[in-house]
């Protein structure tokens, strides 16, 4: 039994698609199809049932997948371990993260990591979308907020500290809220498309405050621009508006009411051993973010 053919079979099952597996592995779909057909001929059994719309495992295919996948992961971990024993890691590291995190927090981290490990190549996708790491061949995802994907391993990297902000002109026109309840009479700007409430730790026993947001966007920078245009109150990272505050054009709102921090997590596929390139980056990130103003 050809081990490389078994690897291709496992990847096709993981991606649930010949096309996705071929794209991820950088080889022709026809090559994968031919190699798996050879594997089936060698074993004398059908492993996959293929139609134009659906891919399913036979009972023999399910057995092979369940038995071989952990063995391949163990072999991969050995390969990663041997690679990590080199004086310098090499290869390609694929990372995804939200745009503002990349631009305002991680740019220095990535730059210093590249300087430290010049033989590593890095692909970074700046996107707010939730990426399927296995499906798209991503090594590491950095995400903000609650984690919903239980199939991934998550490690908290830091906490982002938030506060409410509004422009001085808006507050002069609409009045300054004195308690969270007053926000019902203001134009609130949400920085998440799926969230309809804000929480204050030392108000109303920490229960969420439902709000009818005037606008929501999945970009902190866009929300800040709306605040700058005197259109409402937004919850933004501390130090995100320092220049505007110094100029007197933006003010902190409800400063006596504590906004919960938001966790920043590093996520990677659930495997027995962590890819050394990912481990190197996480260690470097933790060291580099200790004094970052957004996280302190």
C-alpha positions as CSV (number, residue, x, y, z in Angstrom):
1,X,0.0,0.0,0.0
2,X,1.5,3.3,-1.2
3,X,1.7,5.7,1.8
4,X,1.5,8.8,-0.5
5,X,-1.8,7.5,-2.0
6,X,-3.2,6.9,1.5
7,X,-2.3,10.5,2.3
8,X,-4.2,11.7,-0.7
9,X,-7.2,9.6,0.2
10,X,-7.2,11.1,3.8
11,X,-7.0,14.7,2.4
12,X,-9.9,14.1,0.0
13,X,-12.0,12.8,2.9
14,X,-11.0,15.7,5.2
15,X,-11.9,18.2,2.5
16,X,-15.0,16.2,1.4
17,X,-14.0,17.1,-2.2
18,X,-11.5,16.1,-4.8
19,X,-11.4,19.7,-6.1
20,X,-10.7,21.3,-2.7
21,X,-8.1,18.7,-1.9
22,X,-6.4,19.3,-5.2
23,X,-6.4,23.1,-4.8
24,X,-5.0,22.8,-1.2
25,X,-2.3,20.4,-2.2
26,X,-1.4,22.2,-5.4
27,X,-1.8,19.2,-7.7
28,X,-4.3,18.2,-10.5
29,X,-7.7,16.8,-9.5
30,X,-7.2,14.1,-12.2
31,X,-3.9,13.0,-10.5
32,X,-5.7,12.5,-7.1
33,X,-8.5,10.6,-8.8
34,X,-6.1,8.3,-10.6
35,X,-4.0,7.7,-7.5
36,X,-7.0,6.8,-5.3
37,X,-8.3,4.6,-8.1
38,X,-4.9,2.8,-8.0
39,X,-5.2,2.5,-4.2
40,X,-8.6,0.9,-4.6
41,X,-7.3,-1.5,-7.2
42,X,-4.4,-2.4,-4.9
43,X,-6.7,-3.1,-1.9
44,X,-9.4,-4.7,-4.1
45,X,-12.2,-2.6,-2.5
46,X,-14.2,0.6,-3.3
47,X,-13.2,3.3,-0.8
48,X,-15.3,6.2,-2.1
49,X,-18.7,6.6,-3.8
50,X,-18.5,9.5,-6.2
51,X,-21.2,11.3,-8.0
52,X,-21.3,14.8,-9.6
53,X,-22.7,16.3,-6.4
54,X,-21.7,14.1,-3.5
55,X,-18.8,12.2,-2.0
56,X,-19.3,9.5,0.5
57,X,-17.2,6.8,2.2
58,X,-17.9,3.1,1.9
59,X,-17.6,1.0,5.0
60,X,-14.1,0.0,3.9
61,X,-13.2,3.6,3.2
62,X,-14.4,4.7,6.6
63,X,-12.3,2.0,8.3
64,X,-9.2,3.0,6.3
65,X,-9.7,6.6,7.1
66,X,-10.3,6.1,10.8
67,X,-7.2,3.9,11.2
68,X,-4.8,5.7,8.9
69,X,-5.6,9.4,9.8
70,X,-4.0,9.2,13.3
71,X,-1.1,7.3,12.0
72,X,-0.4,10.0,9.3
73,X,-0.8,12.7,12.0
74,X,1.8,10.9,14.2
75,X,4.1,10.6,11.2
76,X,3.6,14.3,10.4
77,X,4.4,15.2,14.0
78,X,7.6,13.3,13.8
79,X,8.5,15.1,10.6
80,X,7.7,18.5,12.3
81,X,9.8,17.5,15.2
82,X,12.8,16.7,13.0
83,X,12.3,19.9,11.1
84,X,12.1,21.9,14.4
85,X,15.5,20.5,15.4
86,X,17.1,22.5,12.6
87,X,18.9,25.7,13.6
88,X,16.2,27.7,11.8
89,X,12.7,26.8,10.8
90,X,11.7,27.0,7.2
91,X,8.7,26.5,4.9
92,X,5.5,28.4,4.5
93,X,3.2,29.6,7.3
94,X,-0.4,30.5,6.4
95,X,-2.2,32.8,8.9
96,X,-5.6,34.5,8.8
97,X,-6.7,37.4,11.0
98,X,-9.2,40.3,11.1
99,X,-8.0,43.4,9.1
100,X,-7.6,45.8,12.1
101,X,-5.7,43.2,14.1
102,X,-3.3,42.9,11.3
103,X,-2.9,46.6,10.6
104,X,-2.8,47.9,14.2
105,X,-1.6,45.0,16.3
106,X,0.1,42.3,14.4
107,X,2.1,44.3,11.8
108,X,5.1,44.7,14.1
109,X,4.8,41.1,15.3
110,X,4.9,39.7,11.7
111,X,7.8,42.1,10.7
112,X,10.0,41.1,13.6
113,X,9.1,37.4,13.1
114,X,10.2,37.7,9.5
115,X,13.5,39.3,10.5
116,X,14.1,36.6,13.1
117,X,13.3,33.7,10.7
118,X,14.3,34.8,7.2
119,X,13.9,31.3,5.8
120,X,10.2,31.2,6.5
121,X,7.6,32.4,4.0
122,X,4.4,33.8,5.3
123,X,1.0,34.1,3.7
124,X,-1.5,36.4,5.6
125,X,-5.1,36.8,4.8
126,X,-6.7,39.9,6.4
127,X,-10.4,39.1,6.5
128,X,-13.3,39.2,9.1
129,X,-14.7,36.0,7.7
130,X,-14.5,32.7,9.7
131,X,-12.1,30.5,7.8
132,X,-12.3,26.7,7.7
133,X,-8.6,26.0,8.5
134,X,-8.6,22.4,7.3
135,X,-10.6,23.1,4.1
136,X,-8.4,26.1,3.1
137,X,-5.0,24.8,4.3
138,X,-4.5,27.5,7.0
139,X,-2.0,26.9,9.7
140,X,-3.2,29.5,12.2
141,X,-6.2,31.8,12.7
142,X,-6.3,34.8,15.0
143,X,-9.8,35.6,16.1
144,X,-11.4,38.1,18.5
145,X,-14.3,37.3,20.8
146,X,-16.2,34.1,21.6
147,X,-15.1,30.9,20.0
148,X,-17.7,28.7,18.5
149,X,-15.7,26.0,16.6
150,X,-15.1,23.2,19.0
151,X,-13.1,21.2,16.4
152,X,-10.1,23.6,16.8
153,X,-7.6,24.1,19.5
154,X,-7.7,27.6,20.9
155,X,-5.1,29.5,23.0
156,X,-5.8,32.9,24.5
157,X,-3.1,35.4,23.4
158,X,-4.3,38.6,25.0
159,X,-7.3,40.7,26.0
160,X,-8.3,43.8,24.1
161,X,-9.6,46.7,26.3
162,X,-12.6,48.6,25.0
163,X,-14.4,51.8,25.9
164,X,-17.2,53.9,24.5
165,X,-16.4,57.0,22.4
166,X,-18.3,59.8,20.7
167,X,-17.3,63.0,19.0
168,X,-17.5,66.3,21.0
169,X,-19.8,67.7,18.4
170,X,-22.2,64.8,18.7
171,X,-22.3,65.0,22.5
172,X,-22.9,68.7,22.4
173,X,-25.9,68.1,20.1
174,X,-27.3,65.0,21.7
175,X,-26.2,65.3,25.3
176,X,-23.8,63.2,27.2
177,X,-25.1,59.8,28.5
178,X,-24.8,59.5,32.3
179,X,-25.8,55.8,32.6
180,X,-25.9,52.9,30.2
181,X,-29.7,53.3,30.1
182,X,-29.3,56.7,28.5
183,X,-27.8,54.9,25.4
184,X,-31.4,54.1,24.3
185,X,-31.7,57.8,23.4
186,X,-28.5,57.8,21.4
187,X,-27.3,56.6,18.0
188,X,-25.2,53.6,18.8
189,X,-22.6,52.2,16.3
190,X,-22.0,48.5,16.5
191,X,-18.7,46.9,15.5
192,X,-20.1,43.5,14.9
193,X,-22.9,42.5,12.4
194,X,-24.2,39.8,14.7
195,X,-24.3,41.7,18.0
196,X,-27.3,43.6,19.3
197,X,-26.2,44.4,22.8
198,X,-23.5,45.8,25.0
199,X,-22.4,44.7,28.5
200,X,-21.1,46.7,31.4
201,X,-19.5,44.7,34.2
202,X,-20.5,47.1,37.1
203,X,-24.0,47.9,35.9
204,X,-27.3,45.9,36.1
205,X,-25.4,42.9,37.5
206,X,-23.5,42.5,34.2
207,X,-26.7,41.7,32.2
208,X,-26.6,42.7,28.5
209,X,-28.1,46.0,27.4
210,X,-30.2,45.4,24.2
211,X,-29.7,48.2,21.8
212,X,-31.2,49.1,18.4
213,X,-28.0,50.1,16.7
214,X,-28.2,52.9,14.2
215,X,-25.4,51.2,12.2
216,X,-23.3,48.1,12.4
217,X,-20.2,47.2,10.5
218,X,-17.5,44.5,10.7
219,X,-14.7,47.1,10.7
220,X,-13.5,49.1,13.7
221,X,-11.9,51.6,11.4
222,X,-15.2,52.3,9.6
223,X,-16.9,52.7,13.0
224,X,-14.3,55.2,14.1
225,X,-14.9,57.2,10.9
226,X,-18.6,57.2,11.6
227,X,-17.9,58.6,15.1
228,X,-15.6,61.2,13.6
229,X,-18.5,62.3,11.4
230,X,-20.5,63.0,14.5
231,X,-23.0,60.2,14.0
232,X,-23.0,58.2,17.2
233,X,-21.4,56.4,20.1
234,X,-19.2,53.4,19.3
235,X,-17.4,50.8,21.4
236,X,-13.7,50.8,20.3
237,X,-10.3,49.6,21.6
238,X,-8.7,52.0,24.0
239,X,-5.9,54.0,22.4
240,X,-7.6,53.6,19.0
241,X,-8.8,57.3,19.3
242,X,-5.7,58.8,21.1
243,X,-5.0,61.4,18.4
244,X,-8.7,62.5,18.2
245,X,-8.9,62.7,22.0
246,X,-5.7,64.8,22.2
247,X,-7.2,67.1,19.6
248,X,-10.5,67.3,21.6
249,X,-12.6,66.0,18.7
250,X,-13.5,62.7,20.4
251,X,-14.4,62.0,24.0
252,X,-14.6,58.9,26.2
253,X,-18.2,58.1,27.2
254,X,-19.5,56.4,30.4
255,X,-15.9,56.1,31.7
256,X,-17.1,54.9,35.1
257,X,-18.8,51.9,33.6
258,X,-16.5,49.0,32.8
259,X,-16.7,47.4,29.4
260,X,-15.6,43.7,29.4
261,X,-12.4,42.9,27.7
262,X,-12.5,40.8,24.5
263,X,-10.2,37.8,24.2
264,X,-7.8,37.4,21.3
265,X,-7.3,33.7,20.5
266,X,-4.9,31.7,18.3
267,X,-6.7,28.8,16.7
268,X,-5.1,25.8,14.9
269,X,-6.4,22.5,13.7
270,X,-6.9,19.8,16.4
271,X,-3.8,17.7,16.2
272,X,-1.8,15.8,18.7
273,X,1.3,17.9,18.1
274,X,1.5,21.6,17.1
275,X,3.3,22.4,13.9
276,X,6.7,23.9,14.9
277,X,6.3,26.9,12.6
278,X,3.0,27.7,14.4
279,X,4.6,27.2,17.8
280,X,7.4,29.5,16.9
281,X,5.0,32.2,15.7
282,X,2.8,31.9,18.8
283,X,5.8,32.1,21.2
284,X,7.1,35.2,19.3
285,X,3.6,36.8,19.3
286,X,3.2,36.3,23.1
287,X,6.6,37.9,23.7
288,X,6.0,40.8,21.4
289,X,2.5,41.7,22.6
290,X,3.4,42.1,26.3
291,X,3.7,45.9,26.1
292,X,1.3,46.6,23.2
293,X,-0.8,49.7,24.0
294,X,-4.1,48.1,22.7
295,X,-3.7,45.2,25.1
296,X,-2.7,47.0,28.3
